């Protein structure tokens, strides 16, 4: 009889433990959805609702607009390849913004950093003619160093003199634009060309397009090997932030600087290397342009990737995998913007205004989420 009672008690304890585990899992899932998934979904719903209202006011059918979004992006592998191509530089800039943000810093200078990195990659690709297994790593390494230096300057000024990194990174953007414009128009201008661009890099420095490797993509599709670099960077950033000592120092500095300093972490040193790392990751967006697409440096080649990366990081909740999804979404919007302008005669300004509203909503939902937590 005692054995039977003990067995009943053991079963009841197991049942109680499972119930507690289920309750905890449900609570955690609810918190994750409320704090991380719900705000971006609300912002996206508001964005598409706003587009539909504006189209309705103009006398156009919003349902036709929504159907074109899916047809334009997913009807063929070629269309989806363009979506991923548009998303690739945004993955890098979104990760760069998130890395700095995790440590309590705001890197607004991704645009200037990717310009400096792109020119460094182009300069190496123009002046050196080595085998591909040497050229591509050298060009990428030069771009990483250039982006890191361009971002480390504001980091050093922040650590040494307390100068705000937002102001300094914005000023570094203007310096990058002016300096690269001077170099490409007065020093490295391609002979016989009116377009402000450098000569093409050597073929050994070029990243192959996926159309030449995958039969499902046409060779004219611009999606190239840098997309896989972006995927690898997402995984490495997640591992770095979640499972390394440096990632722990970075996150601790962003959450509690006084506690970090008390624990033996040097906030000044972390500030400098975090900004340098953020700039290096942003510089990979320039590598996408030079080594994988145009094969040269073209002045004003970016369509605002560095600034859009801020919205990508916000929409992805500063999570590397969330950033990848957000970058694909923005890549889709960029692809669709051109198609609806041709098919529905809707100006791209609608999308630009909608993206601005989306950013505002994301900032608001981030503040509400922080307050709830």
N, C-alpha and C positions, 0 to 999 in steps of 0.2 A: 504493500500500500504506500509505503514511504517512497519507493522508487517511482511509482505512478505520479505521486504529488510533485516530486522533484522534476519529473519530465514535463508536467503541466507548467510548473513555474519557469522552467527553461524556455519552453515555447512562448510563454507570455512575455518573457524578457526579450526574446528575439523579435517578437512582434512589436514590442514597444520601441526597440532600437531601430527597426526598419521604419516605423511610423515617424520617429524623430528624424531619421536620415531623409525620408521623403519630404518632410516638412521643411527641413533645412535646404534641401536641393531646390524645392519649389520657391522658397523665399529668395535664395540666391539668383535663380533664374529670373524671378520677377524684378529684382533689383537691377540685374544686368540689362534687362529689356527696358526698364523705366529710365535708367540713367545713361545708357549707352546706345540703345537702338531706337527708342521712341523719339528723342529730339531730332535726329537726322531724318527720320521718316516723316515727322510733322513738317519739317522745313521743306523737304522735297514735295510733299503733298501741296503745301502752300505755293511752291514755285509753279508746279504744273497747273494748279487751280488759277493762279494769277494769269498765266499764259492763256488759258481757256477763256477767262473773263475778257481779256483784252481782245482776243479774236472774235468773241461774240459781239462785242461792242462795234468792231469793224465790219460786222456782217458776214463773217466767215464761220465755217463749221469747225468747232473745236475737235469733234470726233475724227475728222479727216486729218487734222494736225497730229492727234495722238497715234493714229494708224500709221502715218508716215514715219514717225519716230521708230517704230518697230521694223517696218519694211526697210527703211533706209539703213538701219544698223545691222539687221540680222538676216536679210534676204539671201545673201551670198557670203561665202568665205572672204571674198575680196572686200565687201563692205565692212565686215567685222574686222578684217585686217587693218583697215583705215582707223577704226575705233581704237584698236590696241596701239596703233602707231601714234595717234594723238594722245593716248593715255601715258605712253612711256616716259616722256620728260616730266609729266605731272607726278608720277610715282616718286621720282628723285626729289623734286622740289617739295612735295608733301612730306616725305621722310625727313628732309633737311629741316623744315619748319618744326616738325614734331620732336626731333632730337633736341633742338634748342629749347622748345617749350617745356619739355619734361624737366629741364634743369632750371626753369623759371626765367628763361631768356626768350626774347622775341627777335628772331632773325628775319628782318624785312628786306635783307639784301641779297636774296637768292638770285634775283635777276642780274645784278652786277657780277655775282660770283660765277654764274654759268657763262656769262660773256667772257670773263677773264679765262675761265677754263677752256672754253671753245677756241679762243685765240691761241692759247698755249698748245692745244692739241693740233691745231692747223699749222702752227709754226714748226712743230716737230715733224709733222707729216710732209711739209714742203721742203725742209732742209735735209732730212735724212732719208736715205734709200737703203733700207735693210730688209732682210727676210721678214715675212709677216709675223712669225712667232716672236720677233724682237720689236717690230715697229708698233704693233697694236698695244702691247703692254707699255711701251715707252710713251706713246701718245696718251693713253689713259692715265699713266702715272703723272705725266706733266700736267694734265688737266686737274687731277686730284690735288696736286701741290699748289697750282695756281688758285683753285677755289678755296683751299684751306688757308693760304696766305691772305687772300682778299677778305676772308671772314675773321681770321685771327686778329687782324688790326683792330676792329671794333671790340673784340673780346679783350685784347690787352688794354685798350683805353678804358673799358669798363672795370677791369680788375685793378688797374694801377691808379686811375684817377676818378673812378666812379662815374664816368661819362655814360649817359644812357645809350644802350646798344641800338635802340630804335632809330634815334637821330643819326648815329654814326653809320649804321648799315644803309640808311637811305642816302646819306651823303656819299658813301662808297659806290652806290649805284650810279650816281651822276658822274663820278670820276671814271668809272668803268666805261660808261657810254661814250664820254668825251675822248678818253684815251684810245679806246678801240677804234672809234671813228677816225681819229687822227692817223693811227697806224695803218688802217686798211685803205685810207684814201691818199695818204701822203708817202707811205713807206713801202707797203706791200700790195699796192693796187695791181691787179692783173693787167699786163700791157695790152693796149688796144681796146680796153673795156671802159664804158662809161658807168657801169654798175659798180658800186663800192664793194668789191669782193676781192679776195686773194686768189692766186692761182690754185688749181686743184692739188690735193695731196697725192702722193704716190699710191699706186694701186695696192701695194703691200700693207698700207695703213688703213685700208677700207674694211669695214665690217660687212660680211655678206648679207644680202637680203634673204629673207626666209622663203621668198618665191623661188629662189634657185636651189633650195634645199627640200622644200615641201611641195609635192605635186598639186595639192589642193589650192595653193595660192598662185595667182599669175605673177610672173617675174616683174611686172610693172608695179606691183604693190610695194609701197615704201617700208613696210614692216621689216625690221632687220634684227640682227642678233642682239642689239642693245635691249630688246624687250626681255630676253632671258636674263640679261644682267640686272634689269629692274626686278624681276621675280626673285633672283638670288639675293639682291639687296634687301628686299622685304624680309626674307627669312633670316638673313644675318642680323638685321636691325632688331628683329624680335628677340633673337637669342641674346644679342648684346644687351638690350635693355632689361630683359627679364632674368638672365642667368649668369651675368658676369659681374665681377667686382666693380668695374668701371660704370656699368649700367646702374648698379646700386648706388654708387656715389653720386651719379648724375641725378637720379630720382630723389635721393635724400636731400640733395642741395635744393631741388625745386620745391620740395614739400616743407622742409624745415631747415633753413640755413644755419640757425643757431645750434640746432642739434648736430648738424653735420660738422660744424667747426668744433663742437665739444667732443665729437667722436674721433677727432684727429684728421678730418678731411680739410684740405686747403681750398677754400672757396675760390681764391684768385686763380690758382692753377687749374682747377676744374673749369672755371669760366672760360679760360683761354683755350683749353683743348676741346671743350665742347663746341665752342664757336668754330674752331678750325675743322672739327669733324663735320659739323653741319654744312660748312662751306664746301668741303670736299664732296659730300654727297650731292649737294646742289650742282656742283661742277659736272657731274655725270650727265646732267641734262644737256650740257653743251657738247659732250662726247656723242650723244645721240644724233645731234645735228650735223656735226663735222664728219665723223667717221662712218656714220650709217646712212646719211641722207644726201646732203649736198656735196660732200667731199671737198669742202672749202669753207672758209669763214665768210659769211655774208653779213654786212652791216644791218643792224635792226632785224635779225632773223627771228627773234623770239616774239611770239604773240602774247607776251605777258605771263609766261610760264611761272616765273618766280612769284608773282603776285597771286596767280590762280592757285599756286601750291598752298597758300594760306587757307583758302576755302577748302581745298582738298583735305588738309590736315584737320580742319574743324569738322568737316563732314565725316571723316574717318575716326573722329574722337581720339586722334593722336595715337591710334593703334596701327602698327604696320600693315596688318591684313585689312583693317578697315580703310586705310589710306589707299591700298591697291584697288578696292572696290570703288571708292570715291573717285579715283583717277580714271577708272574705266567709265564711270558715269559721266564725268566731264568730257572725256574723249568722245563719248556718244553724243553729247550735246553739241560739241564742236563739229562733228560730222553731220549731224542733223541740221545744224544752223545753215550750212551751205545748201543742203538739199531743199529745205523748205523755202529758202529764198528763190530758188529756181522754180520749184513746182507750185508753190502757193503765193509767190511774190510777197513774202513776209520779210521785212527787213531784219537783218541780223541784230540791229539795235534792240529788238524786243528781247532776244536772248541775253544780250549784254546787260540790259536793265534788270532782267529776271535774275541773272546770276548775282548782281549787286544786292537785290532784295534777299536772295538766298543766303548770302553771306551775313547780312544783318540778322536774319532769323536764326542762323546758326549761332551767332554770338549771343543772342538773347536766350536761346534754349540752353546754351552752355552755362550762362549765368544762373538760370533757373535750376538747372541740374546740380550745379555746385551748391546752391543754397539749400536744396532738398537734402543733399548728402551731408 
